[in-house]
């Protein structure tokens, strides 16, 4: 099963488009785009698993609601853990191998029929639970289609619902991901794929600090915006506020003239905004502690002030930021306000951290290198399966 085979072959990438702010869908599309460009003889298509398994969308809606409805990260964490615990009960370890799922049996049967009809040569899941559902469906029809789990957030591996069967190969982003795999699980570190814009923004001649803020269903950020409105000297702000309509209206109404405030943004537009921030000499991004929210700005030399979100699969990125000196971390929004207020009085510290972030990105956030690693991992897996008939 060489990837350089001349015959047309197809891969299906299943994602969870309803979990998060389309991040998993965008990650799947990015992966497909790179693979279609670099893997001769192959065609990869992205499909949200919700169109086959509607209960996944119901879970996604529940997760979005709990994130939006809670301002206290501790409460958010407890509610999220309760949601994950319920999913774990519905899909216990081993259900893929013929165990009983307490939810969606009929939908899984239909999903199995779809996979049989589509007859892909490779299936990739972009969340562990999605990969497990595809695995269960494939086993129902006795399909031997190769299955790979592409991990878009290594912190998810700490949650049992995202731990795949031992036979499944996991492609992880970092060494943390490798360490987080369960006993006997198979994994290859391939690195992150980051969103990028085609052209750089022109240099920003204004030497004053430019603070970008990505607020994704975080109503507690209200105090951060209030602090920045009162800052002296005045601070330039470029903010994206998603999933917080009341906060968006309030900030938009009270924003100084030097601020740009945006609502719901397409991924490309967000990347354009980050590119414009990167054109400033003194720049940083305030964001929650999600890997994509950190890696994408760091990829263009924008250091981050990452605020603990309360979601357990995002805790690890705080240690990662500190280890590689990619910015600053805060457990609460009050702590973030204090850190940012201090940094605005010491812009040299921001300039130095930007240089560190840029150096890291040049070594570790290279899409061409990451795609080659992914391609090689898939090549090795498919060729082993072709020769041996079963996973390693």
CORRAWO-V716834 format. One record per residue. N is the residue number from 1. RES is the residue in three letters. SS is DSSP state (H for helix, E for strand, C for the rest). OMEGA is omega in whole degrees, 0 to 359 (999 if undefined). Layout:
# CORRAWO-V716834
N | RES | SS | OMEGA
N | RES | SS | OMEGA
This chain:
# CORRAWO-V716834
1 | UNK | C | 182
2 | UNK | C | 180
3 | UNK | C | 179
4 | UNK | C | 180
5 | UNK | C | 184
6 | UNK | C | 180
7 | UNK | C | 178
8 | UNK | C | 179
9 | UNK | E | 186
10 | UNK | E | 175
11 | UNK | E | 176
12 | UNK | E | 177
13 | UNK | E | 179
14 | UNK | E | 181
15 | UNK | E | 176
16 | UNK | C | 185
17 | UNK | C | 185
18 | UNK | C | 181
19 | UNK | C | 184
20 | UNK | C | 184
21 | UNK | C | 180
22 | UNK | C | 182
23 | UNK | H | 181
24 | UNK | H | 176
25 | UNK | H | 180
26 | UNK | H | 177
27 | UNK | H | 179
28 | UNK | H | 179
29 | UNK | H | 179
30 | UNK | H | 178
31 | UNK | H | 181
32 | UNK | H | 181
33 | UNK | H | 181
34 | UNK | H | 181
35 | UNK | H | 178
36 | UNK | H | 180
37 | UNK | H | 190
38 | UNK | H | 185
39 | UNK | C | 183
40 | UNK | C | 177
41 | UNK | C | 182
42 | UNK | E | 173
43 | UNK | E | 182
44 | UNK | E | 177
45 | UNK | E | 180
46 | UNK | E | 177
47 | UNK | E | 171
48 | UNK | E | 183
49 | UNK | H | 180
50 | UNK | H | 181
51 | UNK | H | 176
52 | UNK | C | 183
53 | UNK | C | 184
54 | UNK | H | 180
55 | UNK | H | 176
56 | UNK | H | 177
57 | UNK | H | 178
58 | UNK | H | 177
59 | UNK | H | 179
60 | UNK | H | 178
61 | UNK | H | 178
62 | UNK | H | 180
63 | UNK | H | 180
64 | UNK | H | 181
65 | UNK | H | 182
66 | UNK | H | 178
67 | UNK | H | 184
68 | UNK | H | 189
69 | UNK | H | 184
70 | UNK | C | 177
71 | UNK | C | 181
72 | UNK | C | 180
73 | UNK | H | 180
74 | UNK | H | 177
75 | UNK | H | 178
76 | UNK | H | 181
77 | UNK | H | 182
78 | UNK | H | 179
79 | UNK | H | 178
80 | UNK | H | 179
81 | UNK | H | 178
82 | UNK | H | 178
83 | UNK | H | 180
84 | UNK | H | 179
85 | UNK | H | 179
86 | UNK | H | 178
87 | UNK | H | 180
88 | UNK | H | 176
89 | UNK | H | 181
90 | UNK | H | 182
91 | UNK | C | 185
92 | UNK | C | 177
93 | UNK | C | 177
94 | UNK | C | 181
95 | UNK | H | 180
96 | UNK | H | 184
97 | UNK | H | 176
98 | UNK | C | 174
99 | UNK | C | 184
100 | UNK | C | 171
101 | UNK | C | 182
102 | UNK | C | 184
103 | UNK | C | 169
104 | UNK | C | 182
105 | UNK | H | 181
106 | UNK | H | 179
107 | UNK | H | 178
108 | UNK | H | 177
109 | UNK | H | 178
110 | UNK | H | 178
111 | UNK | H | 177
112 | UNK | H | 178
113 | UNK | H | 179
114 | UNK | H | 180
115 | UNK | H | 179
116 | UNK | H | 181
117 | UNK | H | 181
118 | UNK | H | 178
119 | UNK | C | 179
120 | UNK | C | 176
121 | UNK | C | 179
122 | UNK | E | 175
123 | UNK | E | 176
124 | UNK | E | 173
125 | UNK | E | 183
126 | UNK | C | 168
127 | UNK | C | 182
128 | UNK | H | 181
129 | UNK | H | 177
130 | UNK | H | 178
131 | UNK | H | 179
132 | UNK | H | 179
133 | UNK | H | 176
134 | UNK | H | 178
135 | UNK | H | 180
136 | UNK | H | 180
137 | UNK | H | 181
138 | UNK | H | 180
139 | UNK | H | 179
140 | UNK | H | 182
141 | UNK | C | 179
142 | UNK | C | 182
143 | UNK | C | 177
144 | UNK | C | 181
145 | UNK | C | 176
146 | UNK | E | 184
147 | UNK | E | 181
148 | UNK | E | 176
149 | UNK | E | 178
150 | UNK | E | 188
151 | UNK | C | 183
152 | UNK | C | 176
153 | UNK | C | 185
154 | UNK | H | 178
155 | UNK | H | 179
156 | UNK | H | 182
157 | UNK | H | 176
158 | UNK | H | 180
159 | UNK | C | 184
160 | UNK | H | 183
161 | UNK | H | 183
162 | UNK | H | 177
163 | UNK | C | 184
164 | UNK | C | 174
165 | UNK | C | 183
166 | UNK | C | 182
167 | UNK | C | 185
168 | UNK | C | 176
169 | UNK | E | 177
170 | UNK | E | 173
171 | UNK | E | 185
172 | UNK | E | 185
173 | UNK | C | 191
174 | UNK | C | 174
175 | UNK | H | 175
176 | UNK | H | 178
177 | UNK | H | 178
178 | UNK | H | 180
179 | UNK | H | 185
180 | UNK | H | 179
181 | UNK | C | 179
182 | UNK | C | 181
183 | UNK | C | 180
184 | UNK | C | 180
185 | UNK | C | 182
186 | UNK | E | 181
187 | UNK | E | 175
188 | UNK | E | 176
189 | UNK | E | 182
190 | UNK | C | 182
191 | UNK | C | 180
192 | UNK | C | 166
193 | UNK | C | 183
194 | UNK | C | 175
195 | UNK | C | 182
196 | UNK | C | 174
197 | UNK | C | 186
198 | UNK | C | 183
199 | UNK | C | 178
200 | UNK | C | 174
201 | UNK | C | 178
202 | UNK | C | 181
203 | UNK | C | 179
204 | UNK | C | 184
205 | UNK | C | 182
206 | UNK | C | 182
207 | UNK | C | 182
208 | UNK | C | 182
209 | UNK | C | 175
210 | UNK | E | 182
211 | UNK | E | 173
212 | UNK | E | 180
213 | UNK | E | 173
214 | UNK | E | 182
215 | UNK | E | 185
216 | UNK | E | 183
217 | UNK | C | 179
218 | UNK | C | 182
219 | UNK | H | 180
220 | UNK | H | 178
221 | UNK | H | 181
222 | UNK | H | 181
223 | UNK | H | 177
224 | UNK | H | 179
225 | UNK | H | 179
226 | UNK | H | 179
227 | UNK | H | 182
228 | UNK | H | 177
229 | UNK | H | 184
230 | UNK | C | 184
231 | UNK | C | 175
232 | UNK | C | 359
233 | UNK | C | 180
234 | UNK | C | 184
235 | UNK | C | 173
236 | UNK | E | 182
237 | UNK | E | 174
238 | UNK | E | 190
239 | UNK | E | 171
240 | UNK | E | 183
241 | UNK | E | 183
242 | UNK | E | 174
243 | UNK | C | 179
244 | UNK | C | 187
245 | UNK | H | 181
246 | UNK | H | 179
247 | UNK | H | 179
248 | UNK | H | 180
249 | UNK | H | 182
250 | UNK | H | 182
251 | UNK | H | 179
252 | UNK | H | 182
253 | UNK | H | 186
254 | UNK | H | 185
255 | UNK | C | 173
256 | UNK | C | 183
257 | UNK | C | 182
258 | UNK | C | 182
259 | UNK | E | 167
260 | UNK | E | 181
261 | UNK | E | 183
262 | UNK | E | 175
263 | UNK | C | 182
264 | UNK | C | 184
265 | UNK | C | 168
266 | UNK | C | 184
267 | UNK | H | 182
268 | UNK | H | 180
269 | UNK | H | 177
270 | UNK | H | 180
271 | UNK | H | 176
272 | UNK | H | 179
273 | UNK | H | 178
274 | UNK | H | 178
275 | UNK | H | 179
276 | UNK | H | 176
277 | UNK | H | 180
278 | UNK | H | 180
279 | UNK | C | 177
280 | UNK | C | 182
281 | UNK | C | 183
282 | UNK | C | 190
283 | UNK | E | 171
284 | UNK | E | 180
285 | UNK | E | 171
286 | UNK | E | 185
287 | UNK | E | 173
288 | UNK | E | 187
289 | UNK | C | 176
290 | UNK | C | 184
291 | UNK | H | 182
292 | UNK | H | 179
293 | UNK | H | 179
294 | UNK | H | 186
295 | UNK | H | 184
296 | UNK | H | 175
297 | UNK | H | 180
298 | UNK | H | 180
299 | UNK | C | 178
300 | UNK | C | 173
301 | UNK | C | 176
302 | UNK | C | 177
303 | UNK | E | 186
304 | UNK | E | 163
305 | UNK | E | 186
306 | UNK | E | 182
307 | UNK | E | 180
308 | UNK | C | 185
309 | UNK | C | 187
310 | UNK | C | 179
311 | UNK | C | 189
312 | UNK | H | 182
313 | UNK | H | 180
314 | UNK | H | 182
315 | UNK | C | 188
316 | UNK | H | 185
317 | UNK | H | 177
318 | UNK | H | 176
319 | UNK | H | 180
320 | UNK | H | 179
321 | UNK | H | 180
322 | UNK | H | 182
323 | UNK | H | 185
324 | UNK | H | 177
325 | UNK | C | 180
326 | UNK | C | 180
327 | UNK | E | 185
328 | UNK | E | 181
329 | UNK | E | 179
330 | UNK | E | 179
331 | UNK | C | 182
332 | UNK | C | 178
333 | UNK | H | 177
334 | UNK | H | 177
335 | UNK | H | 178
336 | UNK | H | 178
337 | UNK | H | 181
338 | UNK | H | 181
339 | UNK | H | 182
340 | UNK | H | 178
341 | UNK | H | 178
342 | UNK | H | 181
343 | UNK | H | 180
344 | UNK | H | 174
345 | UNK | C | 181
346 | UNK | C | 185
347 | UNK | H | 179
348 | UNK | H | 178
349 | UNK | H | 177
350 | UNK | H | 180
351 | UNK | H | 181
352 | UNK | H | 179
353 | UNK | H | 177
354 | UNK | H | 178
355 | UNK | H | 179
356 | UNK | H | 179
357 | UNK | H | 180
358 | UNK | H | 178
359 | UNK | H | 178
360 | UNK | H | 184
361 | UNK | H | 182
362 | UNK | H | 181
363 | UNK | H | 193
364 | UNK | H | 183
365 | UNK | C | 182
366 | UNK | C | 184
367 | UNK | H | 180
368 | UNK | H | 179
369 | UNK | H | 180
370 | UNK | H | 180
371 | UNK | H | 178
372 | UNK | H | 178
373 | UNK | H | 178
374 | UNK | H | 181
375 | UNK | H | 181
376 | UNK | H | 179
377 | UNK | H | 178
378 | UNK | H | 178
379 | UNK | H | 181
380 | UNK | H | 182
381 | UNK | H | 183
382 | UNK | H | 179
383 | UNK | H | 176
384 | UNK | H | 180
385 | UNK | H | 179
386 | UNK | H | 183
387 | UNK | H | 189
388 | UNK | H | 175
389 | UNK | C | 179
390 | UNK | C | 180
391 | UNK | C | 181
392 | UNK | C | 999
